[in-house]
Amino acid sequence: LMGGTDGRHYESISDNVYRFNPIDINSQDLSRIHGINERVSIDNYLNMIRFYFQLILQIEGIETNADVNFRALTKTE
């Protein structure tokens, strides 16, 4: 789950609520978090998708080259 604003709603029904986003934050990103026009960079957004894609595959026991599969899923041509 992303952040405390969403995670707090699940504390009463789950013992495992993780407030984690796999992004690299720099000083410019910090000023945008919870501010006007809140956003993350496109690169960080894609990295989050890659991370959760790989995590789900691993949880399901699917062995594959997730980066190749991710690129195939997000091909824009």
Phi, psi and chi 1 to 4 in degrees:
 res  aa     phi    psi   chi1   chi2   chi3   chi4
   1 LEU       -  150.1  -62.5  173.3      -      -
   2 MET  -100.2  119.1  -62.4 -172.6  -11.7      -
   3 GLY    69.5  167.2      -      -      -      -
   4 GLY   -71.3  -26.6      -      -      -      -
   5 THR   -65.9  -36.1   54.8      -      -      -
   6 ASP   -88.0  -43.0  -65.3  -28.6      -      -
   7 GLY   -60.3  -32.7      -      -      -      -
   8 ARG   -63.2  -24.9   66.2 -172.1  165.9  100.1
   9 HIS   -73.8  -16.2  -62.2  -70.6      -      -
  10 TYR  -104.4   -6.2  -65.7   91.0      -      -
  11 GLU   -60.8  -33.1  -70.8  176.1  -20.4      -
  12 SER   -78.5  -14.1   63.7      -      -      -
  13 ILE  -117.4   -1.3   59.8  172.4      -      -
  14 SER  -143.6  139.9  176.1      -      -      -
  15 ASP   -82.0  -12.5  -66.5  -29.6      -      -
  16 ASN  -124.0   92.0  -58.4  -56.3      -      -
  17 VAL  -119.1  116.1  177.5      -      -      -
  18 TYR  -109.1  127.1  -59.4   97.4      -      -
  19 ARG  -101.7   89.9  -67.1  168.9  176.6   89.9
  20 PHE  -147.0  134.1  172.6   74.2      -      -
  21 ASN  -128.3  123.9  -85.8  -34.7      -      -
  22 PRO   -81.1   71.5   30.3  -34.6      -      -
  23 ILE  -128.8  154.1   60.2  174.3      -      -
  24 ASP   -93.3  124.5  -67.4  -38.6      -      -
  25 ILE  -111.3  130.8  -63.1  176.7      -      -
  26 ASN  -113.1 -177.0   61.3   34.7      -      -
  27 SER   -63.4  -34.0   58.4      -      -      -
  28 GLN   -67.1  -39.5  -71.6  179.8  -35.0      -
  29 ASP   -63.6  -40.3  -65.0  -35.7      -      -
  30 LEU   -58.2  -37.5  -76.2  174.3      -      -
  31 SER   -71.1  -19.8   66.3      -      -      -
  32 ARG   -92.2  -18.2  -67.4 -169.4  -61.1 -113.1
  33 ILE   -74.1  126.0  -65.6  174.9      -      -
  34 HIS    58.9   28.3  -60.2  -56.7      -      -
  35 GLY  -118.8 -168.9      -      -      -      -
  36 ILE   -66.6  135.6  -63.6  171.5      -      -
  37 ASN    59.9   47.4 -161.5   14.2      -      -
  38 GLU   -58.0  132.2 -179.4  177.3   16.7      -
  39 ARG  -167.4  165.2   65.0 -167.3 -176.6  -81.2
  40 VAL  -120.4  161.1  -63.8      -      -      -
  41 SER   -66.9  159.5   68.4      -      -      -
  42 ILE   -61.5  -41.7  -67.8  170.5      -      -
  43 ASP   -60.2  -43.9  -73.0  -20.5      -      -
  44 ASN   -65.3  -38.7  -88.5  -39.2      -      -
  45 TYR   -61.7  -46.1 -175.7   67.0      -      -
  46 LEU   -64.9  -37.1  -69.4  173.2      -      -
  47 ASN   -64.3  -37.9  -74.5  -23.2      -      -
  48 MET   -62.7  -44.6  -77.2 -168.9  -67.1      -
  49 ILE   -62.3  -45.5  -65.3  169.3      -      -
  50 ARG   -57.7  -45.2  -92.9 -171.9 -148.8   98.0
  51 PHE   -60.8  -50.8  173.0   85.2      -      -
  52 TYR   -69.7  -32.4  -71.1  115.5      -      -
  53 PHE   -60.6  -49.2 -177.7   77.8      -      -
  54 GLN   -63.9  -42.2  178.8   71.7   30.7      -
  55 LEU   -59.7  -46.8  178.6   65.9      -      -
  56 ILE   -63.4  -42.5  -68.8  166.8      -      -
  57 LEU   -60.3  -44.0  -69.2  176.8      -      -
  58 GLN   -66.3  -40.7  -72.3 -179.5    2.9      -
  59 ILE   -61.3  -38.3  -71.4  169.2      -      -
  60 GLU   -80.6   -5.3  -69.5  -61.3  -44.8      -
  61 GLY    76.2   22.9      -      -      -      -
  62 ILE   -90.9  117.5  -60.4  169.9      -      -
  63 GLU   -95.7  118.5  -66.7 -172.3   28.5      -
  64 THR  -161.1  168.9 -175.9      -      -      -
  65 ASN   -86.7   91.6 -175.2  -25.2      -      -
  66 ALA   -61.6  -33.5      -      -      -      -
  67 ASP   -64.7  -40.9 -168.3   48.6      -      -
  68 VAL   -64.7  -46.2  171.2      -      -      -
  69 ASN   -63.2  -39.1  -71.2  -25.1      -      -
  70 PHE   -63.3  -44.0  176.4   78.4      -      -
  71 ARG   -61.9  -38.5  -82.0 -169.7 -103.2  127.2
  72 ALA   -65.3  -38.9      -      -      -      -
  73 LEU   -70.2  -29.4  -72.9  172.5      -      -
  74 THR  -106.1   14.4   58.4      -      -      -
  75 LYS   -62.0  129.7 -168.0  172.7 -175.3  178.4
  76 THR  -105.3    6.2   57.7      -      -      -
  77 GLU   -76.4      -  -65.4  178.3    6.4      -
